[in-house]
Amino acid sequence: MAIKPLKDRVVAKREEALQKTKSGLLLGEATEKPAYAVVQAVGPEAKSVKKGDKILFKDYSAMDVKIDKDEYLIVKEEDILGVIA
């Protein structure tokens, strides 16, 4: 099943949190979820992002949606802080 976002909404899939640091230290379960995701679909009024972009967003403003076994986020374009190059 696919989600077709309306207006300036963006559907994204949250990336998995890092399990170890760059120096090799293993992280525990208490790590915070990253506030970045990969864009899966873009509404017709969204102008700054496209499918496949990795975005930073305001974590508290994203709506979590679970369809089948997949988890998605729906975010307004104005709540996206930036695109990671």
ROSE-4610 file (N, C-alpha, C; in Angstrom, 1 decimal, always signed):
// ROSE-4610
residu = [M/M/M/A/A/A/I/I/I/K/K/K/P/P/P/L/L/L/K/K/K/D/D/D/R/R/R/V/V/V/V/V/V/A/A/A/K/K/K/R/R/R/E/E/E/E/E/E/A/A/A/L/L/L/Q/Q/Q/K/K/K/T/T/T/K/K/K/S/S/S/G/G/G/L/L/L/L/L/L/L/L/L/G/G/G/E/E/E/A/A/A/T/T/T/E/E/E/K/K/K/P/P/P/A/A/A/Y/Y/Y/A/A/A/V/V/V/V/V/V/Q/Q/Q/A/A/A/V/V/V/G/G/G/P/P/P/E/E/E/A/A/A/K/K/K/S/S/S/V/V/V/K/K/K/K/K/K/G/G/G/D/D/D/K/K/K/I/I/I/L/L/L/F/F/F/K/K/K/D/D/D/Y/Y/Y/S/S/S/A/A/A/M/M/M/D/D/D/V/V/V/K/K/K/I/I/I/D/D/D/K/K/K/D/D/D/E/E/E/Y/Y/Y/L/L/L/I/I/I/V/V/V/K/K/K/E/E/E/E/E/E/D/D/D/I/I/I/L/L/L/G/G/G/V/V/V/I/I/I/A/A/A]
num = [1/1/1/2/2/2/3/3/3/4/4/4/5/5/5/6/6/6/7/7/7/8/8/8/9/9/9/10/10/10/11/11/11/12/12/12/13/13/13/14/14/14/15/15/15/16/16/16/17/17/17/18/18/18/19/19/19/20/20/20/21/21/21/22/22/22/23/23/23/24/24/24/25/25/25/26/26/26/27/27/27/28/28/28/29/29/29/30/30/30/31/31/31/32/32/32/33/33/33/34/34/34/35/35/35/36/36/36/37/37/37/38/38/38/39/39/39/40/40/40/41/41/41/42/42/42/43/43/43/44/44/44/45/45/45/46/46/46/47/47/47/48/48/48/49/49/49/50/50/50/51/51/51/52/52/52/53/53/53/54/54/54/55/55/55/56/56/56/57/57/57/58/58/58/59/59/59/60/60/60/61/61/61/62/62/62/63/63/63/64/64/64/65/65/65/66/66/66/67/67/67/68/68/68/69/69/69/70/70/70/71/71/71/72/72/72/73/73/73/74/74/74/75/75/75/76/76/76/77/77/77/78/78/78/79/79/79/80/80/80/81/81/81/82/82/82/83/83/83/84/84/84/85/85/85]
x = [+0.8/+0.0/+0.9/+0.6/+1.3/+0.5/+1.2/+0.6/+0.9/-0.2/-0.1/-0.4/+0.7/+0.5/-0.2/-1.0/-1.7/-1.0/-1.3/-0.8/+0.8/+1.3/+2.7/+3.2/+2.5/+3.0/+4.0/+4.9/+6.0/+5.9/+5.9/+6.0/+7.4/+7.9/+9.3/+9.4/+10.5/+10.8/+12.0/+11.8/+12.9/+14.0/+15.2/+16.4/+16.7/+17.3/+17.7/+18.7/+18.7/+19.7/+21.0/+22.1/+23.4/+23.5/+24.1/+24.3/+25.7/+26.6/+27.9/+28.4/+29.3/+29.8/+31.0/+31.5/+32.6/+33.8/+34.0/+35.2/+35.0/+33.8/+33.6/+32.9/+32.5/+31.7/+30.3/+29.9/+28.5/+27.5/+26.4/+25.4/+24.3/+23.7/+22.6/+21.3/+20.3/+18.9/+18.3/+19.0/+18.4/+18.8/+19.3/+19.7/+18.4/+18.5/+17.4/+17.2/+15.9/+15.7/+16.2/+16.9/+17.4/+16.2/+16.4/+15.4/+15.7/+16.0/+16.2/+15.5/+15.2/+14.5/+14.7/+14.3/+14.4/+13.0/+12.9/+11.6/+11.2/+9.9/+9.3/+8.4/+7.6/+6.7/+6.5/+6.1/+6.0/+4.7/+4.0/+2.7/+2.9/+1.9/+2.0/+2.4/+2.2/+2.6/+4.0/+4.6/+6.0/+7.0/+7.8/+8.7/+10.2/+10.6/+12.0/+12.6/+11.8/+12.3/+11.8/+12.5/+12.0/+12.2/+11.7/+11.8/+13.3/+13.7/+15.0/+15.9/+15.5/+16.2/+16.3/+17.4/+17.5/+17.3/+16.3/+15.8/+16.0/+16.2/+16.2/+14.8/+14.2/+12.9/+12.7/+11.7/+11.3/+10.6/+11.2/+10.7/+9.4/+9.0/+7.7/+6.6/+6.9/+5.8/+5.5/+6.2/+6.0/+4.9/+4.1/+3.0/+3.4/+3.5/+3.9/+2.7/+2.9/+1.8/+2.4/+1.6/+2.1/+1.1/+1.6/+0.8/+1.5/+0.6/+1.1/+2.3/+3.5/+4.6/+5.5/+5.2/+6.1/+5.7/+6.7/+6.4/+6.8/+5.9/+6.2/+6.0/+6.5/+6.3/+5.6/+4.6/+4.1/+4.4/+5.1/+5.6/+5.2/+4.9/+4.6/+6.0/+6.0/+7.2/+7.8/+7.0/+7.5/+8.2/+8.0/+8.6/+9.9/+10.3/+11.6/+12.6/+13.7/+14.7/+15.8/+16.0/+17.0/+17.1/+17.9/+18.2/+19.6/+20.0/+21.3/+22.0/+23.1/+23.8/+24.7]
y = [-1.2/+0.0/+1.2/+2.2/+3.4/+4.6/+5.6/+6.8/+7.9/+8.6/+9.7/+11.0/+11.7/+12.9/+14.0/+14.8/+15.9/+17.2/+18.3/+19.6/+19.6/+20.2/+20.3/+19.2/+18.1/+17.0/+16.2/+15.6/+14.7/+13.4/+12.3/+11.0/+10.5/+10.1/+9.7/+8.5/+7.8/+6.6/+6.9/+6.8/+7.1/+6.1/+6.7/+5.8/+5.2/+4.0/+3.3/+4.1/+4.1/+4.8/+4.0/+4.8/+4.1/+3.2/+2.1/+1.1/+1.3/+2.0/+2.3/+3.6/+4.2/+5.5/+5.3/+6.4/+6.4/+5.8/+6.0/+5.4/+3.9/+3.4/+1.9/+1.6/+2.6/+2.3/+1.9/+0.8/+0.3/+1.2/+1.5/+2.3/+1.3/+1.7/+0.9/+1.2/+0.6/+0.8/+2.2/+2.9/+4.2/+5.3/+5.0/+6.1/+6.7/+8.0/+8.8/+8.5/+8.5/+8.3/+9.5/+9.2/+10.3/+11.1/+12.4/+13.2/+13.4/+12.3/+12.4/+11.2/+11.3/+10.3/+10.4/+9.4/+9.5/+9.7/+10.6/+11.0/+9.8/+9.4/+8.3/+8.9/+10.0/+10.6/+12.1/+12.9/+14.3/+14.8/+15.7/+16.2/+17.2/+17.6/+18.4/+19.9/+20.4/+21.7/+21.8/+20.7/+20.7/+21.1/+22.1/+22.5/+22.3/+22.1/+22.1/+20.7/+19.7/+18.3/+17.5/+16.3/+15.4/+14.0/+13.0/+11.6/+11.2/+10.5/+10.1/+11.0/+12.3/+13.2/+12.7/+12.9/+12.7/+14.0/+14.0/+15.3/+15.3/+16.5/+16.7/+17.4/+17.0/+17.5/+17.7/+18.5/+18.6/+17.3/+16.6/+15.3/+15.3/+16.3/+16.4/+16.7/+17.2/+17.6/+16.6/+15.5/+14.4/+13.5/+13.0/+12.0/+10.7/+9.7/+8.3/+7.6/+6.8/+6.0/+4.6/+3.6/+2.2/+1.6/+1.2/+0.5/-0.8/-1.9/-3.2/-3.4/-3.7/-3.8/-2.6/-1.7/-0.5/+0.7/+1.4/+2.7/+3.9/+4.8/+6.0/+7.3/+8.4/+9.7/+10.6/+11.4/+12.4/+13.7/+14.6/+15.8/+17.0/+18.1/+19.3/+19.8/+20.3/+20.8/+21.9/+22.7/+23.8/+23.3/+22.0/+21.4/+20.7/+20.7/+20.2/+21.2/+20.9/+21.9/+22.0/+20.9/+20.9/+19.6/+19.6/+18.4/+18.1/+16.8/+16.4/+16.0/+16.7/+16.4/+15.3]
z = [+0.0/+0.0/+0.0/-0.8/-0.9/-0.3/+0.2/+0.8/-0.2/-0.6/-1.4/-0.6/-0.3/+0.6/-0.1/+0.6/+0.1/+0.4/-0.3/-0.1/+0.0/+1.1/+1.3/+2.3/+2.4/+3.3/+2.6/+3.4/+3.0/+3.8/+3.1/+3.7/+3.7/+4.9/+5.0/+5.9/+5.7/+6.6/+7.4/+8.7/+9.7/+9.5/+9.6/+9.4/+10.8/+10.8/+12.0/+12.8/+14.1/+14.9/+14.8/+14.9/+14.9/+16.1/+15.9/+17.0/+17.6/+17.0/+17.6/+17.0/+17.8/+17.5/+16.4/+15.9/+14.9/+15.5/+16.8/+17.5/+17.9/+17.6/+17.9/+19.2/+19.9/+21.2/+20.9/+21.5/+21.3/+22.1/+21.4/+22.1/+22.6/+23.8/+24.4/+23.8/+24.4/+23.9/+24.3/+25.1/+25.6/+24.7/+23.5/+22.6/+22.0/+21.7/+21.2/+19.7/+19.3/+17.9/+17.1/+16.0/+15.2/+14.6/+14.4/+13.8/+12.3/+11.6/+10.2/+9.6/+8.3/+7.6/+6.1/+5.3/+3.9/+3.3/+2.4/+1.8/+0.9/+1.1/+0.3/-0.8/-0.4/-1.3/-0.9/-1.9/-1.7/-2.2/-1.5/-1.9/-3.0/-3.8/-4.9/-4.6/-3.4/-3.1/-2.4/-2.1/-1.5/-2.6/-2.4/-3.4/-3.0/-1.8/-1.4/-1.3/-1.3/-1.2/-2.3/-2.5/-3.5/-3.0/-3.6/-3.2/-3.2/-2.1/-1.9/-1.1/-0.8/+0.0/+1.4/+2.1/+3.6/+4.3/+5.1/+5.8/+7.3/+7.8/+9.2/+9.5/+10.6/+10.9/+12.4/+12.7/+14.1/+14.6/+15.4/+15.8/+16.4/+17.2/+17.9/+16.9/+15.7/+14.8/+13.8/+13.8/+12.8/+13.3/+12.4/+12.8/+12.3/+13.3/+13.0/+12.5/+11.4/+10.8/+10.5/+10.9/+10.6/+9.6/+8.5/+7.5/+7.2/+7.4/+7.3/+8.4/+8.0/+8.9/+8.8/+7.9/+7.7/+8.5/+9.0/+9.8/+8.9/+8.9/+8.1/+9.0/+8.5/+9.1/+8.1/+8.6/+7.7/+8.4/+7.6/+8.1/+7.1/+7.7/+6.9/+6.4/+5.2/+4.6/+5.5/+6.1/+7.0/+8.2/+8.6/+9.8/+9.4/+8.1/+7.7/+7.9/+8.6/+9.0/+7.9/+7.2/+6.1/+5.4/+4.3/+3.6/+3.8/+4.1/+4.3/+3.0/+2.7/+1.4/+1.5]
